[in-house]
Every structure is written in structure tokens, then in C-alpha cells.
Amino acid sequence: MKFCLYDTKYERIILVAKNLTMAFSQKEKFALSNDVSVLPLLSKEEYMLYPHSFRGIVNGQSYLLFEAPGCLEHKYDRVIVQDA
């Protein structure tokens, strides 16, 4: 699973990282504001592979129950889903 630095104020992806650790280190390295979140980045196909009970839409935004082995326990949080 890829992760991205996502600017929640302007709703745009700033940077794509190969894993969660790299994403957090880049956020720390550039001392980015609280308006920047580290979120999973999935294609529409990857997102749809998860069972329906793991996925959801809240206020028009995609959410997913996921984990990052060695970094995060199971977590239901926002994800960025891109078309292809």
C-alpha cells in the first residue's frame, strides 16, 4: 500500500511515498503543517478489493479499515482513492 502527504486545506496530494515510514519521515523532514495528513493512497480497483464491510463513504470521502504491518494496528480512517 502506498501512502501520500495530503493537503487537507487545498485537498491535493503533495507527495507519494512507497510506505508509511517514508511518508512520515518526509512530513517531518519538511516540517509540514497540521493541514498535511499522511493517508493511504489506493486505486479504485485496490479499494474495491476490500470487503464491503471494511469500506465506507463519510461526507463524500472514502474510508477504509486497514493496517500497516509493523507500524499501525487496524484503523478505520480516510483514504485517497484515485481513478486508475
N, C-alpha and C positions, 0 to 999 in steps of 0.2 A: 504494500500500500504506500502510495506517495503522500507527502504532506506539503502544505503550502503556507506561506505567510499571506494572510488575507486582511486587507484594509477594510474594517467594518464600517468606517465612516464614509468611504467612497465606493464601497462594495466592489473591490477589484483584487485580483491576485497580484502580489508583489514579486514573489519568488516561489519556485517549485523545488523541493528537496526530495532526495531519494528515501529518507526515513525521518522518523520523529526527532531523533537526536540531532541530526544535521539541521533540521528546521529550527529547533530551539537554539542551537549554537549560533545560527545566522541572525536570529532575532536579538540575541544577547550581543553579538559582535557589533551590530549596527545600532544598538541601544534604541530600538524602535518603541514607539509609544504604546499605550494601552489600547489604542484603536486598532492595533495589529494583533490578530489571533493566529495561532497555529492550528490548522484544520486539515483533516484528511481530504485528499483530492482523488475523486473516482470518476471514471467514465460512466455514462448512463448504463452501459452493459454490465460493468462491475457492480454497480449499485443494485441493479435488478437481480443479480445472482444471490443476494442475501434473502433469507426468508422474509415474507411479508411482515411477520411479527417482529422482525428486527428493524424494519424501516418505518419512516413516518414523515409526514409533512406538517410543520407547525408554522403558522403565519406565512405560508408560501415558501418556506425554506426546508430543505431536506435534512432529516435527522437519521441517525443510524446507531444501533447498538454494536460496538466494535471494541477491539482490544489491540494494543501494540505490545506483543510479547517482549517481556523484559523491561518495558517502560510504563505501560498503563494497564490497569486491570480493566475489566469490562466497563464500558462507559457509553451512555446514551447521549450523544452530542450532535451538534450541527456538522454537516459535511458539505463539501463543494462538489456538485455533480456537473460534469461537462458533457455536452453532446459530442460524441466521438472525439 
